[in-house]
């Protein structure tokens, strides 16, 4: 998720892999509020995504599906007789054993919605329409934002909702960081402007929209839930006067807080624990600590999620801004910060150093992208003087080196020595 386009300092948070990239030079032990103001705003924006990753269903589901994609690819390579495997693998053609994963991947893509960064002029209409994408196992309700008199809409999914929420929370701390008519950052505000413009006259409009965003991220189809809750408010001519007022309204038909918490617990216990143990075995010395740390992060994340219906929004929109900053500092002591790669491609440990998870990120990139076989960690390793020429073209051959990098660690652990990848043309 990228905080860029019109900002002075760009950054991105990589969901599922606890990695934050920022175009700012870091130093050991520097506090976020010691950075230049533009870098502070970008850091806070990306840190909100980090908190979303530990507290919202959409991020839990994306983490689980991404890990299953990596697992399926590693298994596919390991079971093939051929030493050279063509990627991306078309799992839809690989038989029934991959059918469920293929469906989950397609649904995830649909629920994510559009991710393009663009500035628009105006909204024509916002409609809830059945998807026309034949790739999905069955049609889903898409929230289509028609704009600038163009026939192709911008699809509001969990990506744009997470970005809209992060921007609103960031703006609470850094009100000078103003965006206007930008997708995805203003997507939810623009939907409100079209569907329920009266809400934008509300004193607590930013809090209300952020609250609806955070609630919507409890549902796989976040775009549909956000749009539906907004429509419900429009029909009832409802303008919230307090947090309790807002909660009592949304917690009726389309959203159930108790169920949202149960869904979070269920996907953690029934899926995430399994993939953490798979990729970070609890009985293997290099990953033993990482296993415990990841489980603790998700456990603390679910605890934070139970503290409020919209805990991140509640934190950032405390009426006393100094209390909000103090609460954020307390939260950072619980969750630490993710791994940070700065403008010099220098890695700062964060989260007590979960660098092994960067190997998972590199695997997902090389398995999923339609071209190129270079390792996604190439620039980082290059700046760390660990780079080898083979990392640019044949990173799997790192298993032959004396020390295993994060990518080679998983390649070796999966018994893929001697196997290679060829990109589909």
C-alpha positions in Angstrom: 0.0 0.0 0.0 1.7 3.1 -1.2 1.5 6.6 0.3 2.8 8.5 -2.6 1.7 10.5 -5.7 1.5 14.0 -4.4 3.5 13.7 -1.1 7.1 14.8 -0.7 8.1 11.6 1.1 6.8 8.4 -0.4 6.4 5.1 1.4 4.7 1.7 1.2 3.6 -1.0 3.5 3.7 -4.6 2.2 0.7 -6.4 3.6 1.3 -9.9 5.1 5.1 -9.5 5.4 5.4 -6.8 8.1 7.7 -4.6 5.9 7.6 -0.8 5.5 9.6 1.0 2.9 10.1 4.8 3.1 12.0 7.3 1.1 13.7 8.7 4.1 17.1 8.0 5.7 16.8 6.3 9.1 19.2 5.8 11.9 19.2 3.3 14.7 16.9 4.2 17.6 15.4 7.2 15.9 11.9 7.9 17.1 9.2 8.5 14.4 8.5 12.0 15.8 12.1 13.0 15.3 11.8 12.6 11.5 11.0 15.5 9.2 7.3 16.4 9.2 6.6 14.9 5.7 8.4 11.7 6.7 6.4 11.6 10.0 3.1 11.8 8.1 4.2 9.0 5.7 5.4 6.8 8.5 2.2 7.2 10.5 0.2 6.4 7.3 2.1 3.1 6.8 2.0 2.3 10.5 -1.8 2.5 10.4 -1.7 -0.2 7.6 0.5 -2.3 9.9 -2.1 -2.0 12.7 -4.9 -2.9 10.1 -2.8 -6.0 9.3 -3.1 -7.1 12.9 -6.7 -6.2 13.6 -8.9 -6.6 10.5 -10.4 -9.6 8.9 -9.5 -8.5 5.3 -5.8 -8.4 6.3 -6.0 -11.7 8.1 -7.6 -13.3 5.1 -5.0 -11.8 2.7 -2.2 -13.1 4.9 -3.7 -16.6 5.0 -4.3 -16.7 1.2 -0.8 -15.3 0.4 0.8 -18.0 2.5 -1.3 -20.7 0.9 -0.2 -19.4 -2.6 3.4 -19.7 -1.6 2.8 -23.2 -0.1 1.0 -24.3 -3.3 3.8 -23.1 -5.5 6.5 -24.7 -3.4 4.5 -28.0 -3.4 3.9 -27.8 -7.1 7.6 -27.3 -7.8 8.6 -30.1 -5.5 6.2 -32.7 -7.0 7.1 -32.0 -10.7 9.7 -34.2 -12.4 10.9 -31.3 -14.5 13.8 -29.3 -13.1 12.5 -26.1 -14.8 9.0 -25.0 -13.8 6.9 -22.4 -15.7 5.5 -19.6 -13.6 3.0 -18.1 -12.8 1.4 -21.6 -12.3 -2.1 -21.7 -13.7 -3.7 -23.5 -10.8 -7.1 -23.6 -12.5 -5.5 -26.1 -14.9 -3.8 -28.2 -12.3 -6.7 -30.3 -11.1 -9.2 -30.4 -8.3 -6.5 -30.3 -5.5 -5.9 -26.6 -6.2 -9.6 -25.7 -6.9 -10.3 -24.2 -3.5 -7.1 -22.1 -3.5 -7.8 -20.9 -7.1 -11.3 -19.7 -5.9 -9.8 -18.0 -2.9 -7.2 -16.2 -5.0 -9.8 -15.0 -7.5 -12.2 -13.8 -4.8 -9.3 -12.0 -3.0 -8.6 -10.1 -6.2 -12.2 -9.2 -6.6 -12.7 -8.0 -3.1 -9.4 -6.0 -3.2 -10.9 -3.8 -5.9 -8.9 -1.3 -7.9 -5.4 -0.2 -6.7 -4.5 2.4 -9.2 -3.4 5.8 -8.0 -5.1 8.6 -9.9 -6.6 12.1 -9.5 -10.1 12.5 -10.9 -12.2 15.6 -11.6 -15.7 14.4 -10.6 -18.0 11.5 -9.7 -20.9 10.7 -12.0 -22.5 7.9 -9.9 -21.8 5.1 -7.4 -23.5 1.8 -8.1 -23.7 -1.6 -6.5 -23.5 -4.0 -9.4 -22.9 -7.7 -10.0 -19.3 -8.2 -11.3 -19.0 -9.1 -14.9 -15.6 -10.8 -14.4 -15.8 -14.4 -15.6 -12.8 -15.3 -13.5 -14.7 -15.3 -10.2 -16.3 -18.6 -9.1 -19.6 -16.7 -9.0 -20.6 -13.0 -9.3 -19.9 -10.7 -6.4 -21.4 -7.3 -5.5 -19.0 -4.7 -6.7 -19.2 -1.0 -5.8 -18.4 0.8 -9.0 -17.5 4.5 -8.9 -18.2 6.0 -12.3 -16.2 9.2 -12.8 -15.1 11.8 -15.3 -17.8 10.7 -17.8 -15.8 7.5 -18.5 -17.5 4.1 -19.1 -15.0 2.1 -16.9 -15.6 2.5 -13.2 -13.1 2.5 -10.3 -14.0 -0.5 -8.1 -14.1 0.2 -4.4 -12.6 -2.7 -2.5 -10.7 -3.3 0.7 -7.6 -1.7 -0.7 -9.2 1.7 -1.3 -11.1 1.5 2.0 -7.9 0.7 4.0 -6.1 3.6 2.2 -9.0 6.0 2.8 -9.0 5.1 6.5 -5.2 5.5 6.8 -5.4 8.9 5.1 -8.1 10.2 7.4 -6.3 9.0 10.5 -3.0 10.4 9.3 -4.7 13.7 8.6 -5.9 13.8 12.2 -2.2 14.1 13.3 -1.0 16.0 10.2 -3.9 18.2 9.0 -1.7 20.1 6.6 -1.4 16.9 4.5 -4.4 17.6 2.3 -5.5 15.4 -0.6 -8.4 16.2 -2.9 -10.1 13.9 -5.4 -7.4 11.3 -5.3 -8.0 7.6 -5.6 -7.6 5.6 -3.4 -7.0 8.1 -0.6 -10.2 10.0 -1.0 -12.3 7.1 -2.4 -14.6 6.7 0.6 -15.1 10.5 1.0 -16.0 10.7 -2.6 -18.5 7.8 -2.2 -20.0 9.7 0.7 -20.2 12.9 -1.4 -22.2 11.0 -4.0 -24.4 8.7 -1.8 -24.9 10.8 1.4 -23.5 14.3 0.9 -25.3 15.5 4.1 -22.8 13.4 6.1 -20.0 15.7 4.9 -21.6 18.6 6.8 -21.3 16.7 10.0 -18.7 18.0 12.5 -17.3 14.5 13.0 -17.4 13.5 9.3 -13.8 12.3 9.2 -14.2 10.2 12.3 -17.5 8.7 11.0 -16.0 7.8 7.6 -12.9 6.3 9.2 -15.2 4.3 11.6 -17.3 3.0 8.7 -14.0 2.0 6.9 -12.7 0.1 9.9 -16.1 -1.7 10.3 -16.2 -2.5 6.6 -12.7 -4.2 6.9 -14.4 -6.8 9.1 -16.1 -8.2 5.9 -14.4 -9.9 3.0 -16.5 -7.7 0.7 -15.6 -4.5 2.4 -16.7 -2.3 -0.5 -20.2 -3.7 -0.3 -20.4 -3.3 3.5 -19.2 0.3 3.4 -21.6 1.2 0.7 -24.5 -0.6 2.4 -24.0 1.0 5.8 -23.8 4.4 4.1 -27.0 3.7 2.3 -28.7 2.6 5.5 -27.6 5.9 7.1 -29.0 7.9 4.1 -32.4 6.1 4.3 -32.7 6.8 8.0 -31.4 10.4 7.6 -29.0 9.4 10.3 -26.2 11.7 11.5 -24.3 10.3 14.5 -24.0 12.5 17.5 -21.5 10.2 19.4 -19.5 7.0 19.0 -22.1 5.0 20.9 -24.8 6.5 18.7 -22.9 5.4 15.6 -22.2 1.9 17.0 -25.8 1.3 17.9 -26.9 2.2 14.4 -24.4 0.0 12.4 -24.6 -2.9 14.8 -28.1 -3.9 13.6 -28.6 -5.5 10.2 -25.5 -5.8 8.1 -22.8 -5.7 10.8 -22.5 -7.7 14.0 -19.6 -6.8 16.3 -19.6 -10.1 18.2 -19.6 -12.1 14.9 -16.7 -9.9 13.6 -14.6 -10.8 16.6 -15.5 -14.5 16.2 -14.6 -14.4 12.5 -11.2 -12.9 13.5 -10.6 -15.6 16.1 -11.7 -18.4 13.7 -9.4 -17.4 10.8 -6.5 -17.1 13.2 -7.1 -20.4 15.0 -8.2 -22.4 11.9 -5.8 -21.0 9.4 -3.1 -18.5 10.4 -1.6 -20.6 13.2 -1.2 -23.5 10.6 0.7 -21.3 8.1 2.9 -19.7 10.7 3.9 -23.1 11.9 4.5 -24.2 8.3 6.8 -21.3 7.3 8.3 -20.6 10.7 8.5 -24.1 12.4 8.3 -23.7 16.2 11.0 -26.4 16.7 13.6 -25.0 14.3 16.2 -22.7 15.7 16.3 -20.1 12.9 12.5 -19.7 13.1 11.6 -20.6 16.6 11.6 -17.0 17.9 9.9 -15.7 14.7 7.1 -18.2 15.3 6.5 -17.0 18.8 6.7 -13.4 17.8 4.2 -13.6 15.0 1.7 -15.5 17.1 2.1 -12.9 19.8 1.5 -10.0 17.3 -1.7 -11.6 16.1 -2.8 -12.3 19.6 -2.2 -8.8 20.7 -3.9 -7.6 17.5 -7.1 -9.5 18.3 -6.9 -8.2 21.9 -6.7 -4.6 20.5 -9.6 -5.4 18.1 -11.7 -6.4 21.1 -11.0 -3.1 22.9 -13.3 -1.2 20.6 -15.5 -1.7 17.5 -13.1 0.5 15.6 -9.9 0.6 17.8 -7.6 2.4 15.3 -10.1 5.1 14.6 -10.9 5.5 18.3 -7.2 5.9 19.0 -6.5 8.5 16.3 -9.7 10.5 16.9 -9.4 11.0 20.6 -10.7 14.5 21.3 -7.4 15.3 23.0 -4.7 15.1 20.3 -1.9 14.8 23.0 -3.7 11.8 24.5 -4.0 10.3 21.0 -0.2 10.6 20.6 0.4 9.1 24.0 -1.9 6.2 23.2 -0.1 5.6 19.9 3.2 5.5 21.8 1.8 2.9 24.1 0.5 0.9 21.2 4.0 1.0 19.6 5.4 -0.5 22.7 3.0 -3.5 22.3 3.4 -4.0 18.6 6.9 -2.4 18.0 7.3 -1.3 14.4 7.5 -3.5 11.2 10.8 -4.1 9.4 11.8 -0.8 7.8 13.8 -0.4 4.6 14.9 3.2 4.2 15.9 5.3 1.2 19.4 3.7 1.3 17.9 0.2 1.2 19.2 -0.3 4.8 17.1 -2.6 6.9 16.1 -1.7 10.4 14.9 -4.7 12.4 11.6 -3.5 13.8 9.4 -6.2 15.3 12.5 -7.7 17.0 13.8 -8.6 13.5 11.4 -10.7 11.4 13.7 -10.6 8.4 13.0 -14.2 7.6 9.5 -13.2 6.5 11.1 -11.1 3.7 12.0 -14.5 2.1 8.3 -15.3 1.9 7.7 -11.9 0.2 10.4 -12.6 -2.4 8.9 -16.1 -3.1 5.4 -14.6 -3.6 6.7 -12.0 -6.0 8.7 -14.5 -8.1 5.8 -17.0 -8.2 3.2 -14.4 -9.0 4.7 -11.9 -11.4 4.4 -12.5 -15.1 7.9 -11.5 -16.0 11.4 -11.3 -14.5 13.2 -13.8 -12.3 15.1 -11.4 -10.1 14.7 -11.5 -6.3 12.6 -8.8 -4.8 15.2 -8.3 -2.1 18.0 -7.6 -4.6 18.4 -3.9 -3.9 18.3 -4.5 -0.1 20.9 -7.3 -0.3 23.0 -5.2 -2.7 23.2 -2.3 -0.2 24.0 -4.8 2.6 26.9 -6.2 0.5 25.3 -9.6 0.4 24.3 -9.3 -3.3 25.4 -11.9 -5.8 25.0 -11.6 -9.6 22.8 -14.7 -9.6 20.2 -12.9 -7.4 19.3 -10.8 -10.5 18.6 -13.8 -12.7 18.7 -17.1 -10.8 18.1 -16.4 -7.0 17.3 -20.1 -6.4 21.0 -20.8 -6.9 21.7 -19.1 -3.7 21.1 -22.5 -2.1 24.7 -23.3 -3.2 26.2 -20.5 -1.2 27.7 -20.9 2.2 25.1 -18.8 4.0 21.4 -19.0 3.1 19.6 -15.7 2.5 15.9 -15.5 3.4 14.9 -16.6 -0.2 17.3 -19.5 -0.3 16.3 -20.6 3.2 12.8 -21.5 2.0 14.1 -22.9 -1.3 16.4 -25.2 0.6 13.8 -26.1 3.3 11.4 -27.2 0.5 14.0 -29.5 -1.1 14.1 -27.5 -4.3 17.8 -27.5 -4.8 18.4 -28.1 -8.5 15.0 -26.7 -9.5 14.6 -23.4 -11.4 11.8 -21.1 -12.7 11.0 -20.0 -16.2 8.5 -17.2 -16.8 5.5 -17.8 -18.9 5.7 -15.9 -22.2 
